[in-house]
């Protein structure tokens, strides 16, 4: 992912800590923050691509020049944005 872009979703991060001879792994969930522009693009694409999550992710990757190994919005996030849009008419986070 290029620097300076806001992203949201959930991802795993691992931290390895060495204690004596033992390496301990700590897993943490990272929350990604997506901009309202990116959320709106995902919702528009969802409706225009016959409700296909995979099509949204592919279009998102192309639109925002995200490399294959970098994160894109996951299924849960996209469906949450669509549900929020249907309920409120907005892609902004509920407060």
Biopython code that builds the backbone (N, CA, C, O; Angstrom):
import numpy as np
from Bio.PDB.StructureBuilder import StructureBuilder

atoms = [
    (1, "UNK", "N", (0.853, -1.166, 0.000)),
    (1, "UNK", "CA", (0.000, 0.000, 0.000)),
    (1, "UNK", "C", (0.893, 1.220, 0.000)),
    (1, "UNK", "O", (1.927, 1.239, 0.667)),
    (2, "UNK", "N", (0.505, 2.224, -0.733)),
    (2, "UNK", "CA", (1.273, 3.454, -0.780)),
    (2, "UNK", "C", (1.042, 4.245, 0.498)),
    (2, "UNK", "O", (-0.024, 4.167, 1.108)),
    (3, "UNK", "N", (2.030, 4.990, 0.885)),
    (3, "UNK", "CA", (1.914, 5.758, 2.116)),
    (3, "UNK", "C", (0.928, 6.906, 1.941)),
    (3, "UNK", "O", (0.721, 7.407, 0.836)),
    (4, "UNK", "N", (0.323, 7.311, 3.056)),
    (4, "UNK", "CA", (-0.575, 8.440, 3.031)),
    (4, "UNK", "C", (-2.015, 8.083, 2.716)),
    (4, "UNK", "O", (-2.869, 8.970, 2.696)),
    (5, "UNK", "N", (-2.316, 6.818, 2.469)),
    (5, "UNK", "CA", (-3.689, 6.439, 2.167)),
    (5, "UNK", "C", (-4.348, 5.893, 3.423)),
    (5, "UNK", "O", (-3.746, 5.115, 4.164)),
    (6, "UNK", "N", (-5.581, 6.303, 3.657)),
    (6, "UNK", "CA", (-6.316, 5.818, 4.818)),
    (6, "UNK", "C", (-6.989, 4.504, 4.449)),
    (6, "UNK", "O", (-7.567, 4.377, 3.370)),
    (7, "UNK", "N", (-6.913, 3.537, 5.341)),
    (7, "UNK", "CA", (-7.522, 2.238, 5.096)),
    (7, "UNK", "C", (-8.232, 1.743, 6.342)),
    (7, "UNK", "O", (-7.866, 2.119, 7.455)),
    (8, "UNK", "N", (-9.242, 0.905, 6.168)),
    (8, "UNK", "CA", (-9.955, 0.336, 7.294)),
    (8, "UNK", "C", (-10.282, -1.110, 7.013)),
    (8, "UNK", "O", (-10.319, -1.525, 5.855)),
    (9, "UNK", "N", (-10.512, -1.862, 8.026)),
    (9, "UNK", "CA", (-10.811, -3.284, 7.936)),
    (9, "UNK", "C", (-10.084, -3.933, 9.100)),
    (9, "UNK", "O", (-9.562, -3.234, 9.969)),
    (10, "UNK", "N", (-10.044, -5.214, 9.128)),
    (10, "UNK", "CA", (-9.363, -5.905, 10.208)),
    (10, "UNK", "C", (-8.234, -6.723, 9.634)),
    (10, "UNK", "O", (-8.390, -7.343, 8.581)),
    (11, "UNK", "N", (-7.121, -6.737, 10.292)),
    (11, "UNK", "CA", (-5.985, -7.530, 9.856)),
    (11, "UNK", "C", (-5.213, -8.036, 11.067)),
    (11, "UNK", "O", (-5.382, -7.532, 12.178)),
    (12, "UNK", "N", (-4.388, -9.010, 10.849)),
    (12, "UNK", "CA", (-3.611, -9.589, 11.935)),
    (12, "UNK", "C", (-2.183, -9.083, 11.891)),
    (12, "UNK", "O", (-1.594, -8.951, 10.818)),
    (13, "UNK", "N", (-1.646, -8.808, 13.028)),
    (13, "UNK", "CA", (-0.237, -8.437, 13.140)),
    (13, "UNK", "C", (0.384, -9.354, 14.190)),
    (13, "UNK", "O", (-0.266, -9.707, 15.173)),
    (14, "UNK", "N", (1.608, -9.727, 13.986)),
    (14, "UNK", "CA", (2.291, -10.582, 14.952)),
    (14, "UNK", "C", (3.533, -9.882, 15.463)),
    (14, "UNK", "O", (4.271, -9.248, 14.708)),
    (15, "UNK", "N", (3.739, -10.009, 16.728)),
    (15, "UNK", "CA", (4.926, -9.466, 17.353)),
    (15, "UNK", "C", (5.638, -10.639, 18.009)),
    (15, "UNK", "O", (5.036, -11.404, 18.763)),
    (16, "UNK", "N", (6.902, -10.769, 17.717)),
    (16, "UNK", "CA", (7.682, -11.855, 18.301)),
    (16, "UNK", "C", (8.580, -11.263, 19.371)),
    (16, "UNK", "O", (9.312, -10.302, 19.133)),
    (17, "UNK", "N", (8.511, -11.852, 20.545)),
    (17, "UNK", "CA", (9.314, -11.395, 21.665)),
    (17, "UNK", "C", (10.220, -12.562, 22.084)),
    (17, "UNK", "O", (9.744, -13.679, 22.286)),
    (18, "UNK", "N", (11.501, -12.302, 22.210)),
    (18, "UNK", "CA", (12.443, -13.352, 22.608)),
    (18, "UNK", "C", (12.687, -13.235, 24.103)),
    (18, "UNK", "O", (13.122, -12.197, 24.600)),
    (19, "UNK", "N", (12.397, -14.323, 24.808)),
    (19, "UNK", "CA", (12.620, -14.381, 26.249)),
    (19, "UNK", "C", (13.536, -15.578, 26.493)),
    (19, "UNK", "O", (13.110, -16.726, 26.368)),
    (20, "UNK", "N", (14.778, -15.311, 26.837)),
    (20, "UNK", "CA", (15.739, -16.405, 27.021)),
    (20, "UNK", "C", (15.914, -17.161, 25.716)),
    (20, "UNK", "O", (16.287, -16.569, 24.704)),
    (21, "UNK", "N", (15.647, -18.468, 25.727)),
    (21, "UNK", "CA", (15.753, -19.298, 24.524)),
    (21, "UNK", "C", (14.431, -19.371, 23.774)),
    (21, "UNK", "O", (14.380, -19.932, 22.679)),
    (22, "UNK", "N", (13.378, -18.825, 24.328)),
    (22, "UNK", "CA", (12.043, -19.005, 23.768)),
    (22, "UNK", "C", (11.571, -17.764, 23.011)),
    (22, "UNK", "O", (11.767, -16.631, 23.450)),
    (23, "UNK", "N", (10.957, -18.008, 21.885)),
    (23, "UNK", "CA", (10.363, -16.912, 21.112)),
    (23, "UNK", "C", (8.854, -16.970, 21.336)),
    (23, "UNK", "O", (8.212, -17.974, 21.028)),
    (24, "UNK", "N", (8.305, -15.913, 21.859)),
    (24, "UNK", "CA", (6.867, -15.844, 22.109)),
    (24, "UNK", "C", (6.212, -14.994, 21.037)),
    (24, "UNK", "O", (6.715, -13.922, 20.700)),
    (25, "UNK", "N", (5.092, -15.463, 20.497)),
    (25, "UNK", "CA", (4.368, -14.691, 19.493)),
    (25, "UNK", "C", (3.122, -14.103, 20.121)),
    (25, "UNK", "O", (2.390, -14.773, 20.850)),
    (26, "UNK", "N", (2.901, -12.842, 19.823)),
    (26, "UNK", "CA", (1.700, -12.153, 20.286)),
    (26, "UNK", "C", (0.917, -11.729, 19.058)),
    (26, "UNK", "O", (1.449, -11.050, 18.180)),
    (27, "UNK", "N", (-0.327, -12.122, 18.993)),
    (27, "UNK", "CA", (-1.167, -11.713, 17.877)),
    (27, "UNK", "C", (-2.042, -10.554, 18.320)),
    (27, "UNK", "O", (-2.537, -10.529, 19.448)),
    (28, "UNK", "N", (-2.227, -9.603, 17.431)),
    (28, "UNK", "CA", (-3.081, -8.453, 17.713)),
    (28, "UNK", "C", (-3.912, -8.158, 16.473)),
    (28, "UNK", "O", (-3.460, -8.362, 15.347)),
    (29, "UNK", "N", (-5.105, -7.688, 16.685)),
    (29, "UNK", "CA", (-5.962, -7.310, 15.574)),
    (29, "UNK", "C", (-5.783, -5.820, 15.334)),
    (29, "UNK", "O", (-5.893, -5.014, 16.257)),
    (30, "UNK", "N", (-5.506, -5.463, 14.087)),
    (30, "UNK", "CA", (-5.332, -4.059, 13.720)),
    (30, "UNK", "C", (-6.584, -3.569, 13.021)),
    (30, "UNK", "O", (-7.118, -4.265, 12.158)),
    (31, "UNK", "N", (-7.059, -2.393, 13.372)),
    (31, "UNK", "CA", (-8.207, -1.815, 12.689)),
    (31, "UNK", "C", (-7.693, -0.868, 11.616)),
    (31, "UNK", "O", (-6.901, 0.034, 11.889)),
    (32, "UNK", "N", (-8.154, -1.089, 10.397)),
    (32, "UNK", "CA", (-7.753, -0.258, 9.281)),
    (32, "UNK", "C", (-8.809, 0.835, 9.117)),
    (32, "UNK", "O", (-9.995, 0.574, 9.318)),
    (33, "UNK", "N", (-8.404, 2.051, 8.756)),
    (33, "UNK", "CA", (-9.337, 3.166, 8.605)),
    (33, "UNK", "C", (-9.424, 3.543, 7.133)),
    (33, "UNK", "O", (-8.427, 3.923, 6.519)),
    (34, "UNK", "N", (-10.616, 3.434, 6.577)),
    (34, "UNK", "CA", (-10.872, 3.776, 5.171)),
    (34, "UNK", "C", (-11.523, 5.149, 5.122)),
    (34, "UNK", "O", (-12.304, 5.496, 6.008)),
    (35, "UNK", "N", (-11.212, 5.928, 4.102)),
    (35, "UNK", "CA", (-11.802, 7.260, 3.957)),
    (35, "UNK", "C", (-13.246, 7.135, 3.484)),
    (35, "UNK", "O", (-13.650, 6.091, 2.971)),
    (36, "UNK", "N", (-14.027, 8.212, 3.662)),
    (36, "UNK", "CA", (-15.415, 8.203, 3.191)),
    (36, "UNK", "C", (-15.473, 8.071, 1.670)),
    (36, "UNK", "O", (-16.396, 7.454, 1.139)),
    (37, "UNK", "N", (-14.503, 8.641, 0.970)),
    (37, "UNK", "CA", (-14.444, 8.515, -0.492)),
    (37, "UNK", "C", (-14.273, 7.048, -0.888)),
    (37, "UNK", "O", (-14.931, 6.575, -1.815)),
    (38, "UNK", "N", (-13.400, 6.333, -0.196)),
    (38, "UNK", "CA", (-13.172, 4.924, -0.494)),
    (38, "UNK", "C", (-14.397, 4.091, -0.144)),
    (38, "UNK", "O", (-14.740, 3.157, -0.869)),
    (39, "UNK", "N", (-15.051, 4.419, 0.953)),
    (39, "UNK", "CA", (-16.277, 3.708, 1.336)),
    (39, "UNK", "C", (-17.369, 3.912, 0.289)),
    (39, "UNK", "O", (-18.046, 2.964, -0.110)),
    (40, "UNK", "N", (-17.534, 5.166, -0.153)),
    (40, "UNK", "CA", (-18.549, 5.473, -1.159)),
    (40, "UNK", "C", (-18.264, 4.726, -2.460)),
    (40, "UNK", "O", (-19.180, 4.196, -3.089)),
    (41, "UNK", "N", (-16.993, 4.686, -2.859)),
    (41, "UNK", "CA", (-16.622, 3.952, -4.072)),
    (41, "UNK", "C", (-16.993, 2.478, -3.935)),
    (41, "UNK", "O", (-17.531, 1.884, -4.870)),
    (42, "UNK", "N", (-16.709, 1.886, -2.780)),
    (42, "UNK", "CA", (-17.019, 0.477, -2.554)),
    (42, "UNK", "C", (-18.529, 0.226, -2.612)),
    (42, "UNK", "O", (-18.967, -0.764, -3.199)),
    (43, "UNK", "N", (-19.324, 1.109, -2.010)),
    (43, "UNK", "CA", (-20.785, 0.940, -2.015)),
    (43, "UNK", "C", (-21.343, 1.097, -3.430)),
    (43, "UNK", "O", (-22.182, 0.302, -3.852)),
    (44, "UNK", "N", (-20.890, 2.103, -4.160)),
    (44, "UNK", "CA", (-21.341, 2.302, -5.544)),
    (44, "UNK", "C", (-20.994, 1.088, -6.405)),
    (44, "UNK", "O", (-21.816, 0.615, -7.189)),
    (45, "UNK", "N", (-19.777, 0.597, -6.250)),
    (45, "UNK", "CA", (-19.339, -0.553, -7.032)),
    (45, "UNK", "C", (-20.138, -1.797, -6.660)),
    (45, "UNK", "O", (-20.470, -2.602, -7.530)),
    (46, "UNK", "N", (-20.447, -1.959, -5.389)),
    (46, "UNK", "CA", (-21.252, -3.094, -4.921)),
    (46, "UNK", "C", (-22.592, -3.128, -5.647)),
    (46, "UNK", "O", (-23.014, -4.183, -6.120)),
    (47, "UNK", "N", (-23.259, -1.988, -5.739)),
    (47, "UNK", "CA", (-24.559, -1.945, -6.410)),
    (47, "UNK", "C", (-24.426, -2.089, -7.922)),
    (47, "UNK", "O", (-25.276, -2.716, -8.554)),
    (48, "UNK", "N", (-23.379, -1.524, -8.511)),
    (48, "UNK", "CA", (-23.230, -1.593, -9.971)),
    (48, "UNK", "C", (-22.695, -2.940, -10.453)),
    (48, "UNK", "O", (-22.832, -3.267, -11.632)),
    (49, "UNK", "N", (-22.090, -3.721, -9.564)),
    (49, "UNK", "CA", (-21.525, -5.015, -9.945)),
    (49, "UNK", "C", (-22.357, -6.188, -9.432)),
    (49, "UNK", "O", (-21.810, -7.241, -9.103)),
    (50, "UNK", "N", (-23.661, -6.012, -9.362)),
    (50, "UNK", "CA", (-24.589, -7.088, -8.976)),
    (50, "UNK", "C", (-24.267, -7.696, -7.613)),
    (50, "UNK", "O", (-24.325, -8.914, -7.441)),
    (51, "UNK", "N", (-23.930, -6.851, -6.657)),
    (51, "UNK", "CA", (-23.712, -7.263, -5.272)),
    (51, "UNK", "C", (-22.560, -8.253, -5.114)),
    (51, "UNK", "O", (-22.625, -9.150, -4.273)),
    (52, "UNK", "N", (-21.515, -8.099, -5.909)),
    (52, "UNK", "CA", (-20.350, -8.982, -5.849)),
    (52, "UNK", "C", (-19.237, -8.357, -5.010)),
    (52, "UNK", "O", (-18.690, -7.312, -5.362)),
    (53, "UNK", "N", (-18.914, -9.010, -3.903)),
    (53, "UNK", "CA", (-17.847, -8.538, -3.022)),
    (53, "UNK", "C", (-16.498, -8.618, -3.733)),
    (53, "UNK", "O", (-15.690, -7.694, -3.641)),
    (54, "UNK", "N", (-16.255, -9.716, -4.439)),
    (54, "UNK", "CA", (-14.984, -9.906, -5.145)),
    (54, "UNK", "C", (-14.795, -8.817, -6.201)),
    (54, "UNK", "O", (-13.695, -8.287, -6.353)),
    (55, "UNK", "N", (-15.860, -8.483, -6.929)),
    (55, "UNK", "CA", (-15.778, -7.427, -7.944)),
    (55, "UNK", "C", (-15.455, -6.079, -7.290)),
    (55, "UNK", "O", (-14.699, -5.281, -7.844)),
    (56, "UNK", "N", (-16.028, -5.833, -6.117)),
    (56, "UNK", "CA", (-15.737, -4.590, -5.384)),
    (56, "UNK", "C", (-14.258, -4.554, -5.000)),
    (56, "UNK", "O", (-13.592, -3.535, -5.180)),
    (57, "UNK", "N", (-13.753, -5.652, -4.479)),
    (57, "UNK", "CA", (-12.356, -5.696, -4.061)),
    (57, "UNK", "C", (-11.411, -5.509, -5.244)),
    (57, "UNK", "O", (-10.404, -4.810, -5.126)),
    (58, "UNK", "N", (-11.721, -6.120, -6.373)),
    (58, "UNK", "CA", (-10.883, -5.964, -7.568)),
    (58, "UNK", "C", (-10.902, -4.519, -8.072)),
    (58, "UNK", "O", (-9.858, -3.948, -8.385)),
    (59, "UNK", "N", (-12.103, -3.935, -8.145)),
    (59, "UNK", "CA", (-12.226, -2.552, -8.610)),
    (59, "UNK", "C", (-11.522, -1.597, -7.643)),
    (59, "UNK", "O", (-10.889, -0.631, -8.070)),
    (60, "UNK", "N", (-11.631, -1.866, -6.361)),
    (60, "UNK", "CA", (-10.999, -1.041, -5.337)),
    (60, "UNK", "C", (-9.483, -1.081, -5.504)),
    (60, "UNK", "O", (-8.813, -0.050, -5.447)),
    (61, "UNK", "N", (-8.962, -2.266, -5.707)),
    (61, "UNK", "CA", (-7.515, -2.440, -5.888)),
    (61, "UNK", "C", (-7.027, -1.666, -7.116)),
    (61, "UNK", "O", (-5.973, -1.031, -7.085)),
    (62, "UNK", "N", (-7.807, -1.728, -8.192)),
    (62, "UNK", "CA", (-7.453, -1.017, -9.429)),
    (62, "UNK", "C", (-7.561, 0.492, -9.237)),
    (62, "UNK", "O", (-6.643, 1.230, -9.596)),
    (63, "UNK", "N", (-8.663, 0.951, -8.679)),
    (63, "UNK", "CA", (-8.938, 2.385, -8.525)),
    (63, "UNK", "C", (-7.898, 3.085, -7.660)),
    (63, "UNK", "O", (-7.463, 4.193, -7.971)),
    (64, "UNK", "N", (-7.502, 2.427, -6.568)),
    (64, "UNK", "CA", (-6.580, 3.047, -5.620)),
    (64, "UNK", "C", (-5.152, 2.522, -5.742)),
    (64, "UNK", "O", (-4.343, 2.724, -4.836)),
    (65, "UNK", "N", (-4.831, 1.854, -6.842)),
    (65, "UNK", "CA", (-3.490, 1.333, -7.136)),
    (65, "UNK", "C", (-2.882, 0.589, -5.944)),
    (65, "UNK", "O", (-1.767, 0.880, -5.514)),
    (66, "UNK", "N", (-3.636, -0.370, -5.427)),
    (66, "UNK", "CA", (-3.174, -1.170, -4.301)),
    (66, "UNK", "C", (-2.529, -2.435, -4.854)),
    (66, "UNK", "O", (-3.111, -3.123, -5.692)),
    (67, "UNK", "N", (-1.336, -2.731, -4.385)),
    (67, "UNK", "CA", (-0.615, -3.902, -4.876)),
    (67, "UNK", "C", (-1.292, -5.191, -4.397)),
    (67, "UNK", "O", (-2.054, -5.165, -3.430)),
    (68, "UNK", "N", (-1.023, -6.305, -5.059)),
    (68, "UNK", "CA", (-1.695, -7.561, -4.727)),
    (68, "UNK", "C", (-1.568, -8.020, -3.273)),
    (68, "UNK", "O", (-2.476, -8.678, -2.765)),
    (69, "UNK", "N", (-0.501, -7.701, -2.613)),
    (69, "UNK", "CA", (-0.327, -8.174, -1.233)),
    (69, "UNK", "C", (-0.826, -7.193, -0.174)),
    (69, "UNK", "O", (-0.853, -7.522, 1.012)),
    (70, "UNK", "N", (-1.216, -6.006, -0.589)),
    (70, "UNK", "CA", (-1.735, -5.029, 0.366)),
    (70, "UNK", "C", (-3.224, -5.241, 0.600)),
    (70, "UNK", "O", (-3.910, -5.881, -0.197)),
    (71, "UNK", "N", (-3.701, -4.700, 1.691)),
    (71, "UNK", "CA", (-5.087, -4.936, 2.108)),
    (71, "UNK", "C", (-6.101, -4.117, 1.321)),
    (71, "UNK", "O", (-5.854, -2.979, 0.922)),
    (72, "UNK", "N", (-7.254, -4.749, 1.117)),
    (72, "UNK", "CA", (-8.438, -4.088, 0.567)),
    (72, "UNK", "C", (-9.563, -4.344, 1.574)),
    (72, "UNK", "O", (-9.412, -5.193, 2.453)),
    (73, "UNK", "N", (-10.682, -3.632, 1.464)),
    (73, "UNK", "CA", (-11.778, -3.871, 2.410)),
    (73, "UNK", "C", (-12.244, -5.325, 2.354)),
    (73, "UNK", "O", (-12.371, -5.908, 1.277)),
    (74, "UNK", "N", (-12.493, -5.893, 3.518)),
    (74, "UNK", "CA", (-12.966, -7.271, 3.564)),
    (74, "UNK", "C", (-14.490, -7.318, 3.405)),
    (74, "UNK", "O", (-15.160, -6.286, 3.414)),
    (75, "UNK", "N", (-15.012, -8.519, 3.260)),
    (75, "UNK", "CA", (-16.444, -8.746, 3.046)),
    (75, "UNK", "C", (-17.281, -8.086, 4.145)),
    (75, "UNK", "O", (-18.272, -7.411, 3.866)),
    (76, "UNK", "N", (-16.871, -8.289, 5.384)),
    (76, "UNK", "CA", (-17.619, -7.758, 6.523)),
    (76, "UNK", "C", (-17.711, -6.232, 6.463)),
    (76, "UNK", "O", (-18.779, -5.664, 6.690)),
    (77, "UNK", "N", (-16.601, -5.577, 6.161)),
    (77, "UNK", "CA", (-16.587, -4.117, 6.091)),
    (77, "UNK", "C", (-17.488, -3.599, 4.974)),
    (77, "UNK", "O", (-18.264, -2.666, 5.179)),
    (78, "UNK", "N", (-17.382, -4.207, 3.793)),
    (78, "UNK", "CA", (-18.183, -3.766, 2.646)),
    (78, "UNK", "C", (-19.665, -3.924, 2.954)),
    (78, "UNK", "O", (-20.448, -3.006, 2.709)),
    (79, "UNK", "N", (-20.057, -5.075, 3.489)),
    (79, "UNK", "CA", (-21.476, -5.295, 3.807)),
    (79, "UNK", "C", (-21.961, -4.355, 4.903)),
    (79, "UNK", "O", (-23.119, -3.938, 4.889)),
    (80, "UNK", "N", (-21.091, -4.015, 5.855)),
    (80, "UNK", "CA", (-21.439, -3.057, 6.901)),
    (80, "UNK", "C", (-21.674, -1.670, 6.300)),
    (80, "UNK", "O", (-22.619, -0.977, 6.677)),
    (81, "UNK", "N", (-20.806, -1.268, 5.359)),
    (81, "UNK", "CA", (-20.975, 0.034, 4.704)),
    (81, "UNK", "C", (-22.266, 0.081, 3.899)),
    (81, "UNK", "O", (-22.972, 1.089, 3.912)),
    (82, "UNK", "N", (-22.576, -1.010, 3.195)),
    (82, "UNK", "CA", (-23.804, -1.069, 2.389)),
    (82, "UNK", "C", (-25.022, -0.981, 3.309)),
    (82, "UNK", "O", (-25.966, -0.242, 3.027)),
    (83, "UNK", "N", (-24.998, -1.737, 4.409)),
    (83, "UNK", "CA", (-26.109, -1.705, 5.361)),
    (83, "UNK", "C", (-26.275, -0.306, 5.951)),
    (83, "UNK", "O", (-27.396, 0.189, 6.073)),
    (84, "UNK", "N", (-25.171, 0.325, 6.312)),
    (84, "UNK", "CA", (-25.203, 1.676, 6.864)),
    (84, "UNK", "C", (-25.760, 2.661, 5.834)),
    (84, "UNK", "O", (-26.541, 3.549, 6.174)),
    (85, "UNK", "N", (-25.351, 2.495, 4.574)),
    (85, "UNK", "CA", (-25.846, 3.369, 3.514)),
    (85, "UNK", "C", (-27.362, 3.206, 3.326)),
    (85, "UNK", "O", (-28.085, 4.188, 3.160)),
    (86, "UNK", "N", (-27.822, 1.969, 3.355)),
    (86, "UNK", "CA", (-29.264, 1.725, 3.208)),
    (86, "UNK", "C", (-30.059, 2.331, 4.359)),
    (86, "UNK", "O", (-31.155, 2.852, 4.154)),
    (87, "UNK", "N", (-29.509, 2.264, 5.564)),
    (87, "UNK", "CA", (-30.224, 2.771, 6.749)),
    (87, "UNK", "C", (-30.166, 4.287, 6.879)),
    (87, "UNK", "O", (-31.155, 4.913, 7.260)),
    (88, "UNK", "N", (-29.007, 4.889, 6.563)),
    (88, "UNK", "CA", (-28.835, 6.316, 6.832)),
    (88, "UNK", "C", (-28.644, 7.186, 5.592)),
    (88, "UNK", "O", (-28.775, 8.408, 5.657)),
    (89, "UNK", "N", (-28.331, 6.543, 4.453)),
    (89, "UNK", "CA", (-28.045, 7.314, 3.244)),
    (89, "UNK", "C", (-26.641, 7.889, 3.255)),
    (89, "UNK", "O", (-26.314, 8.759, 2.447)),
    (90, "UNK", "N", (-25.805, 7.404, 4.174)),
    (90, "UNK", "CA", (-24.450, 7.902, 4.313)),
    (90, "UNK", "C", (-23.480, 6.728, 4.481)),
    (90, "UNK", "O", (-23.852, 5.673, 4.995)),
    (91, "UNK", "N", (-22.239, 6.925, 4.043)),
    (91, "UNK", "CA", (-21.233, 5.895, 4.245)),
    (91, "UNK", "C", (-20.346, 6.203, 5.446)),
    (91, "UNK", "O", (-19.446, 5.426, 5.763)),
    (92, "UNK", "N", (-20.587, 7.321, 6.113)),
    (92, "UNK", "CA", (-19.815, 7.683, 7.303)),
    (92, "UNK", "C", (-20.076, 6.689, 8.417)),
    (92, "UNK", "O", (-21.123, 6.043, 8.460)),
    (93, "UNK", "N", (-19.100, 6.573, 9.330)),
    (93, "UNK", "CA", (-19.265, 5.680, 10.461)),
    (93, "UNK", "C", (-20.408, 6.131, 11.354)),
    (93, "UNK", "O", (-20.631, 7.327, 11.540)),
    (94, "UNK", "N", (-21.137, 5.151, 11.909)),
    (94, "UNK", "CA", (-22.180, 5.477, 12.877)),
    (94, "UNK", "C", (-21.501, 5.912, 14.161)),
    (94, "UNK", "O", (-20.484, 5.336, 14.550)),
    (95, "UNK", "N", (-22.034, 6.895, 14.808)),
    (95, "UNK", "CA", (-21.447, 7.396, 16.075)),
    (95, "UNK", "C", (-22.349, 7.072, 17.216)),
    (95, "UNK", "O", (-22.040, 7.404, 18.361)),
]
sb = StructureBuilder()
sb.init_structure("model")
sb.init_model(0)
sb.init_chain("A")
sb.init_seg("    ")
for serial, (resi, resn, name, xyz) in enumerate(atoms, 1):
    if name == "N":
        sb.init_residue(resn, " ", resi, " ")
    sb.init_atom(name, np.array(xyz, "f"), 0.0, 1.0, " ", f" {name:<3s}", serial, name[0])
structure = sb.get_structure()
